[in-house]
Every structure is written in structure tokens, then in C-alpha cells.
Amino acid sequence: LEKTIQHQLEFYLGDVNLRKDKFLLEQIRKNDKGYIDINIFLNFNKIKSLLKNIPEHQDKLNVLAEAVITSEVLKVNNSRTKVKRKIPFSEQLDRKDEEEIDKRTVYIENFPEDINHEMIAKIFSKCGKVLHVSLPKYAESKTFKGFGFVEFAVSV
């Protein structure tokens, strides 16, 4: 469980996700040292599902903090209430970086409404290492729009 949570938190605060995640970027900007309150992650659906069998709020926070302590890319503050990247995120991409990302990203469509990120990553992992899956949803209904994007580690 700890390794799975660590992997998920590293994804949330990783370059690929932060390039697209306005909410987490805003949280990072709020703190001059780049820390985010670890409580925030308790509201993320994936983290909620991973922690569903942990009974107490404080226990859940401890599990998150423990997962970060062994991470090579994240760290917690001394009071174990905040988390940040060890190497700060650079929001500035130059044109060359954007072009490289475009070369590693494919458009997908015609998947069923109940498809999820993990299923798409598993399907496309046969083509190479998947860095990010984007499955846009309608704002009001939260239903899948029927298309998405898969970003690979290298051009496919």
C-alpha cells in the first residue's frame, strides 16, 4: 500500500501531471518553499480509494507521510504535515520541449464511457512506457467525452 501511495503522490507532483494540473500548481505557489498541505491529497479520489480501509483521519495522514519519507523525489516537512518535490518544478517550457511532448503524445477515441486511466495505461503500455493519460470529461455530468490523449516516455 505504501509503495502504491508513494507512486501516486509522485505522479501528482511529477512534471507530466503538474504541466496540466492548475489546482496543484496553485497549491505549490501558495508556499514560498513549494510545500503542499498533505491533507489536500485525502480529497483525491484515487488516494481515497487506496486509504478506504484505514479507519482514522490521523492514521491516513500518517500513511501518506510514511509513503513520502521513502520517496526519492518527494519530501515531507519536519512536522510531517506538508509535502514537496525535492527538485522544484519549472513551469516554463520552451518551444522545443513542447514539440517534444507533442511527438510523444497520441490522440485516442472510441473507448467506452466506463474506461479509466489505469485501463488506458495498461492497453497502451504495450506500445511503450506511458507517462500520462488524459481522459476529458464534461464539466456538468462528469462523463467521459469519448476521446483522450496518451503521453509516452519516448516517441512512438
N, C-alpha and C positions, 0 to 999 in steps of 0.2 A: 504494500500500500504506500509506504513512504517513498519508494522509488517512482511509482506511478504519479504521485502528487508532485514530487520534485520535477519530473519530466513535464508535467502540465504547467507548473509555475514557470519553468524555464521557457516553455513555449510562449506563455502570455507575455513575458518580459523579453523575449527574443527579438532580434532585428526584424524578422519577417512579419511577426504579428504587430509590433509597435509601429511599423510603417503605415498600418491600416487602422489601428485602434486609437481613436481620438480620446476615448474615456481614460484609458491607462496613461496616455501621454499627458493628459491634463493633470492626473494624479501625480505623476513624476515631477511636473513643473511646479506643483504647489510647494514642494520641499526643496530648499536650496541645495541639499545633498543628494536629491534624487530618490529619497525613500518613499515608499507607499505603505500606508497602514495595512497590516496583514489581514485585518478584519474584512477589508473590501472583498477579498477572494472568497469569503464564506458565502457571498451572494452570487457567485458564478455557478451556473447550473452544473457544469462538469465537476467542480470541486464539491458542490452539494451532494451529488450522487456518489462521489468517492468517499465522502465522510458520513454517509447516511447511517451507518451502524455505530458511529461514535456518539455517545449519549449527551455529553455536556458541552456547552459553548467553549469553555476554557480548555477542555480536552481537545477540541477541534483546532483551536489556535495553537496548542502545543504540537499537534501533529504537523500542522503547516510549518511551524518554526523548525521542528526537527528535520523536516524534509529539506529545508533551505540550508541548514547547518552543514550538511554533507555535499552541497552543490559546489561545483567548480566555477559556476558563472553568476550565482546569486549569493547574497549575504544578508544576515539579519542584524539589527542593531543590538546593543548590549542588553536591553530590556526585552528583547525577542518580540517586539510589537510591530516592527516595521521591516520591510524587505526592499532591497535594491539590487541592481546589477553591479557586478564588480567593475566592469568596464562600461562607462556611461554610453548611452545611446546617442548616436549622431543623427539628428533629424534631416540633415542636409544630404540629399543625393544629387550627384552631378548627372548630367545627361547620359554619360557613358554607363553609370550604374543603372539608370532607369532602362536604358536599351538592353542591358544585360539581363535584367529581371524580366523584361518583355520576351526575350528569347527563350527564357526558361519556363514561361507560363503558357498553358494551353486552355482554350475555351472548351467547356463540356456542356452537353444538353441532352434532353430526352431521358432523364432519370426520374424514377417515381417520387412522389411527394414525401414519402417516409424515409428517403435516403438521408444519411447523416455524414458528418465529416470523416469519421473513422472508417465507414464503409467505402467512401470515395478514395481515401488514402490507401486502403487495402487493395482496392481494384487497380489503382494506378501505380502502386509500388512495384508492380511487375515491369514497369517501364523505366524505373529509376527511383532514387530517394525523393520522397515527397516532402517539401518544406512547409507548404501551406495549402489549405483548401478553403475556398471562399464559396459559400452557397447563399446567395442573396435571398432575402425573404421580404414579403410585402409588410410594410410598416403596421398596418392595422390588423391584418389577420394572422401575421407571423407564419404564413405558409410559404413554402419553397417556390420560387419563381420559375423553376424548371431549367435553370442554367447555372453555370458556375465557372470557377477557374481553379486550376491546379498548378502550383508553382513547384518546380523541381530544383534539385540542388545543382544540376548541370543541364545544358540544353539537350532537348530530346529530339 
